[in-house]
Amino acid sequence: MLAEGATFLDMGGYSTRPGATDVSVEEELDRVLPAIETLTRHFPEASLSIDTFRAQVAERCVTAGAGLINDVSGGTLDAAMLTTVARLRVPYILMHMRGTPQTMNSRTEYTDVTREVIDELHPRVAQLQQMGVHDVIIDPGFGFAKTVAQNFELLNRLTAFHIFGKPLLVGLSRKSMIWRTLGTDPAGALSGTTALNAVALLKGAKILRVHDVKPAMECIKLIHQLS
């Protein structure tokens, strides 16, 4: 991934796909800490992100070498997360999600999904700013408490998220909004991922979270030629 151009590596020890099995803090740490320690030792030039919604895990992993916290819950599942981010003084990816990975599929009732996602993120952005955390990245949370149609609506109106004045991260890679629409499966969703990554970049996304680095970097290179 580094050789193909990845800017940073996102490390997670807790699956957050819909209906994922809950794991303990100890199990999450047992999974992710050795990986972070190994990468830090063998690839000291690599920038590492810890993908967790637990403050304790985030702090242990930052101490071990991670330089960025990627929280799919946007601070809603651990009351200590935002204060931990402020104390650690590391960049923070604030993602929108309702409920938990186990319940989010039942939390998709919106009147206006884009407006409501922005409204639900806004208090946390304000709280972080009050705490002195200004290095915040916004992730609308594609696939998290959203239907396929709502995901496409969010992507179509992605420019609305520029209201925060923060970089936008988009994670569309091989998600069900792609493969269900195309009538395939995650393994067959690479071309669809690349197509929607291009749309996201054209609408102002600054970071793509992907499984396939080389195609994503090629997409970024081509889109940059338009500017």
C-alpha positions as CSV (number, residue, x, y, z in Angstrom):
1,M,0.0,0.0,0.0
2,L,2.8,2.4,0.8
3,A,4.6,1.6,-2.4
4,E,1.4,2.2,-4.3
5,G,1.0,5.7,-2.8
6,A,-1.0,5.4,0.4
7,T,-0.8,8.5,2.5
8,F,-1.6,6.7,5.7
9,L,-2.7,3.3,6.8
10,D,-5.9,2.9,8.8
11,M,-5.6,0.2,11.4
12,G,-8.7,-1.3,13.1
13,G,-9.4,-4.2,15.4
14,Y,-13.2,-4.0,15.5
15,S,-15.3,-4.6,12.5
16,T,-17.9,-1.9,12.0
17,R,-19.8,-3.5,9.1
18,P,-23.5,-3.8,9.6
19,G,-24.3,-6.5,12.2
20,A,-20.7,-7.0,13.2
21,T,-20.0,-9.0,16.3
22,D,-19.1,-6.9,19.4
23,V,-15.6,-7.5,20.8
24,S,-14.1,-6.5,24.1
25,V,-11.7,-3.6,24.6
26,E,-9.0,-6.2,25.4
27,E,-9.7,-8.2,22.3
28,E,-9.6,-5.1,20.1
29,L,-6.3,-4.1,21.7
30,D,-4.9,-7.6,21.3
31,R,-5.7,-7.4,17.6
32,V,-4.5,-3.9,16.7
33,L,-1.6,-3.0,19.0
34,P,0.9,-5.6,17.7
35,A,0.2,-4.5,14.2
36,I,0.8,-0.8,15.0
37,E,3.9,-1.6,16.9
38,T,5.2,-3.8,14.1
39,L,4.5,-1.2,11.4
40,T,6.0,1.5,13.5
41,R,9.2,-0.5,13.9
42,H,9.6,-1.7,10.3
43,F,8.0,1.2,8.4
44,P,8.9,4.3,10.6
45,E,8.0,6.6,7.7
46,A,4.4,5.3,7.6
47,S,1.6,7.5,9.0
48,L,-0.9,5.3,10.9
49,S,-4.5,5.9,11.8
50,I,-6.3,4.0,14.5
51,D,-9.9,3.2,13.5
52,T,-11.8,2.9,16.8
53,F,-14.7,4.4,18.7
54,R,-13.1,3.7,22.1
55,A,-11.1,6.3,23.9
56,Q,-9.0,3.8,25.7
57,V,-8.0,2.0,22.5
58,A,-7.3,5.3,20.8
59,E,-5.0,6.5,23.5
60,R,-3.0,3.2,23.7
61,C,-2.6,3.1,20.0
62,V,-1.5,6.8,19.7
63,T,1.1,6.0,22.4
64,A,2.2,3.0,20.3
65,G,2.7,5.1,17.2
66,A,-0.6,6.0,15.6
67,G,-0.9,9.7,14.6
68,L,-4.6,10.1,13.8
69,I,-7.9,8.8,15.3
70,N,-10.6,7.6,13.0
71,D,-13.9,7.4,15.0
72,V,-16.8,5.9,13.1
73,S,-19.2,7.0,15.9
74,G,-18.2,10.7,15.9
75,G,-17.8,10.6,19.7
76,T,-21.3,9.2,20.4
77,L,-20.3,5.7,21.7
78,D,-17.6,6.8,24.2
79,A,-18.1,9.9,26.3
80,A,-14.4,10.2,26.9
81,M,-13.4,10.2,23.2
82,L,-13.5,13.9,22.4
83,T,-11.7,14.9,25.6
84,T,-9.1,12.2,24.8
85,V,-8.6,13.6,21.3
86,A,-8.1,17.1,22.8
87,R,-5.6,15.9,25.3
88,L,-3.6,13.8,22.8
89,R,-3.6,16.7,20.3
90,V,-3.9,14.5,17.2
91,P,-6.0,14.9,14.1
92,Y,-9.5,13.4,14.4
93,I,-11.8,12.0,11.7
94,L,-15.4,12.8,12.8
95,M,-17.8,10.4,11.1
96,H,-21.5,10.3,11.2
97,M,-23.3,7.2,12.4
98,R,-26.5,6.5,14.4
99,G,-26.7,3.7,16.9
100,T,-24.0,1.0,16.9
101,P,-22.7,-1.3,14.1
102,Q,-25.2,-3.8,15.5
103,T,-28.2,-1.5,15.3
104,M,-27.4,1.2,12.7
105,N,-29.4,-0.5,9.9
106,S,-32.6,0.2,11.9
107,R,-31.7,3.9,12.3
108,T,-32.2,5.1,8.7
109,E,-35.3,7.4,9.2
110,Y,-34.5,10.8,7.7
111,T,-36.7,13.6,6.2
112,D,-33.6,15.2,4.6
113,V,-30.6,13.0,5.0
114,T,-28.0,15.5,4.0
115,R,-29.3,18.3,6.2
116,E,-29.8,16.0,9.2
117,V,-26.3,14.4,8.9
118,I,-24.9,18.0,8.9
119,D,-27.1,19.0,11.8
120,E,-26.0,16.0,13.9
121,L,-22.3,16.6,13.2
122,H,-22.4,20.3,13.9
123,P,-22.5,20.2,17.7
124,R,-19.5,17.9,17.8
125,V,-17.5,20.1,15.5
126,A,-18.4,23.0,17.8
127,Q,-17.4,21.0,20.9
128,L,-14.1,20.1,19.4
129,Q,-13.4,23.7,18.4
130,Q,-14.1,24.8,22.0
131,M,-11.7,22.1,23.2
132,G,-9.0,23.5,20.9
133,V,-9.2,20.7,18.4
134,H,-9.0,22.3,15.0
135,D,-7.5,19.5,12.9
136,V,-10.8,17.8,12.2
137,I,-11.7,15.8,9.1
138,I,-15.4,15.3,8.3
139,D,-16.7,11.9,7.1
140,P,-20.5,11.7,6.1
141,G,-20.5,8.0,7.0
142,F,-21.5,6.3,3.8
143,G,-23.2,3.0,4.6
144,F,-23.6,3.8,8.3
145,A,-27.3,4.2,9.2
146,K,-28.1,5.1,5.6
147,T,-29.9,3.2,2.9
148,V,-28.5,2.8,-0.6
149,A,-30.7,5.6,-1.9
150,Q,-29.6,7.9,1.0
151,N,-26.0,7.1,0.3
152,F,-26.4,8.3,-3.3
153,E,-28.2,11.4,-2.1
154,L,-25.4,12.2,0.3
155,L,-22.8,11.8,-2.5
156,N,-24.9,13.9,-4.9
157,R,-25.0,16.7,-2.3
158,L,-21.5,16.3,-0.9
159,T,-20.6,19.9,-1.5
160,A,-23.0,20.8,1.3
161,F,-20.5,19.5,3.8
162,H,-18.1,22.3,2.8
163,I,-20.1,24.4,5.3
164,F,-17.8,23.0,8.0
165,G,-14.7,24.4,6.4
166,K,-12.9,21.1,7.1
167,P,-11.4,18.5,4.8
168,L,-13.8,15.8,3.7
169,L,-13.0,12.1,3.8
170,V,-15.2,9.7,1.7
171,G,-15.2,6.0,2.2
172,L,-17.1,4.3,-0.6
173,S,-14.7,1.4,-1.4
174,R,-16.6,-1.8,-2.3
175,K,-19.6,-0.8,-0.2
176,S,-23.1,-2.3,-0.7
177,M,-24.4,0.9,-2.3
178,I,-22.1,0.0,-5.2
179,W,-22.4,-3.8,-5.5
180,R,-26.1,-4.0,-4.8
181,T,-26.8,-1.3,-7.4
182,L,-24.6,-3.2,-10.0
183,G,-26.0,-6.6,-9.1
184,T,-22.5,-8.0,-8.1
185,D,-20.6,-8.5,-4.9
186,P,-17.8,-6.7,-3.0
187,A,-15.2,-8.5,-5.1
188,G,-16.8,-7.2,-8.3
189,A,-17.2,-3.6,-7.1
190,L,-13.8,-2.1,-8.0
191,S,-14.8,-0.3,-11.2
192,G,-17.9,1.1,-9.4
193,T,-15.7,2.2,-6.5
194,T,-13.4,4.1,-8.9
195,A,-16.3,5.7,-10.7
196,L,-17.8,7.0,-7.4
197,N,-14.4,8.0,-6.0
198,A,-14.1,10.3,-9.1
199,V,-17.4,11.8,-8.3
200,A,-16.4,12.4,-4.7
201,L,-13.2,14.1,-5.7
202,L,-15.0,16.3,-8.2
203,K,-17.3,17.4,-5.4
204,G,-14.4,18.3,-3.1
205,A,-13.4,15.2,-1.2
206,K,-9.8,15.5,0.0
207,I,-9.2,12.0,1.4
208,L,-10.4,8.6,0.0
209,R,-10.5,5.6,2.3
210,V,-9.9,2.6,0.0
211,H,-9.0,-1.0,-0.1
212,D,-7.3,-0.7,-3.5
213,V,-4.6,1.9,-3.4
214,K,-3.2,1.9,-6.9
215,P,-6.6,2.4,-8.7
216,A,-7.4,5.2,-6.2
217,M,-4.1,7.0,-6.8
218,E,-4.6,6.7,-10.6
219,C,-8.1,8.2,-10.2
220,I,-6.7,11.1,-8.0
221,K,-3.9,11.8,-10.5
222,L,-6.4,12.0,-13.4
223,I,-8.9,14.2,-11.6
224,H,-6.1,16.6,-10.6
225,Q,-5.4,17.2,-14.2
226,L,-8.8,18.9,-14.5
227,S,-7.9,21.5,-12.0
